Amino acid sequence: MTAAFLEAAQAIYDRENYMKAVLALADGRIFMGKAFGATGETSGEVVFNTAMSGYQEVLTDPSYKGQMVTMTYTQIGNTGINPEDIESNQLYLSGFIVREYLDCYSNWRATMSLDAYLKEHGVVGIQGIDTRALTRHLRDKGAQNGIISTIDFDPESLVKKARAIPSMSGLDLATGVTCSAPYHWTEGLWDLENGYPQVDRRDLKYKVVAYDFGIKLNILRCLVSAGCDVTVVPATFPAEAALAMNPDGIFLSNGPGDPEPMKEVIENIKHFVGKKPIFGICLGHQLLGLALGGRTIKLKFGNHGSNLPVMDMKTRKVEITAQNHGFSVDILSLSHACQLGHENLNDQTVEGMQHKELPIFSVQHHPEASPGPHDSHYLFDRFVEMMEKFKK
Ligand SMILES: NC(=O)CC[C@H](N)C(=O)O
């Protein structure tokens, strides 16, 4: 790149004349930047996401409730926003932190800019942040609370406010984002020619009750495309009522917050053990671990991205996965019931478990991807095979 090009790019950036914004972390580190999206003040646990694309799926993932996400990829906004790549109908994260925001977008499906989208949903963003320094800081010191402000620029006052935010540990956020009533889901996976197909329920062979703890839509689409007739139910939907539907299997979804305080949900899950095949993803995996008598722990900074290597211990195949979690199951606490099903090859954390006797398994990562590679899609087929075997 020539100096003239860089100068011209800088001039465009300066001309945009975005309002000043500050990011302050609870441990006192301050980052100066410019506002984009909504303005005002917002706070949450700051986590970094290493996905190079797919910011729209990240923004609409309910599991980010209570968190502010920084993308390690440097240029964000260049594919705009489209009406299709959504994982829920809302933006649940509380702030969005990027290195360079690009207002000029280009994608054949895009209908609006990221800035306009954040404004529409009232999400505060900050750009011009040295996200590499921020990420290294979070990696060294651990994920922590932070605050973004476009109205208060006093570091002392901001740090004080950041320290006053409750810690993510101990927070039940999932029961606040679940659906209010049961519903059927019949949309399958997107493809270039047909978009999202509607599938006839009569063609779906396996009746699945899916517990919604903040479920990502692509999980539902993956279940349907694998042949499941899905009834989505609220987080605290009684097990007896679910069993009365006589499902072939129970699915436990992803979701925000700490699984440990979700006592009612954990008790409920216990009723399915030994009665129905169970498959859990992310928060669902953690809740299952707790229901089986294990414990969960908070990781230093977790794993958030779409490029994380995982080994399936059954086949010893390596898959590149999408992940988004701050908590983890302590597999040693479950040695009475489960064995390690999948392992994260970056940090050797527990990526999945398999019950030793019962048709129950779960993964910490996201086989539905969105965003991310499709390497782990096979897990939905594994769930279907498990239900088929159990039927016989
Ligand atoms: N994506 C998820 O389901 C996240 C689970 C949980 N909230 C965690 O941070 O570990």
The ligand as an SDF file (V2000), in Angstrom:
LIG
                    3D

 10  9  0  0  0  0  0  0  0  0999 V2000
  -22.8020  -20.2900   24.2160 N   0  0  0  0  0  0  0  0  0  0  0  0
  -23.1750  -20.7200   25.4050 C   0  0  0  0  0  0  0  0  0  0  0  0
  -24.1040  -21.4990   25.5580 O   0  0  0  0  0  0  0  0  0  0  0  0
  -22.4370  -20.1410   26.5810 C   0  0  0  0  0  0  0  0  0  0  0  0
  -22.6340  -20.8830   27.8600 C   0  0  0  0  0  0  0  0  0  0  0  0
  -22.2470  -20.0730   29.0960 C   0  0  0  0  0  0  0  0  0  0  0  0
  -23.0030  -18.8750   29.1680 N   0  0  0  0  0  0  0  0  0  0  0  0
  -20.7640  -19.7980   29.0870 C   0  0  0  0  0  0  0  0  0  0  0  0
  -20.3480  -18.6900   28.9650 O   0  0  0  0  0  0  0  0  0  0  0  0
  -19.9620  -20.7030   29.2260 O   0  0  0  0  0  0  0  0  0  0  0  0
  1  2  1  0
  2  3  2  0
  2  4  1  0
  4  5  1  0
  5  6  1  0
  6  7  1  0
  6  8  1  0
  8  9  2  0
  8 10  1  0
M  END
$$$$
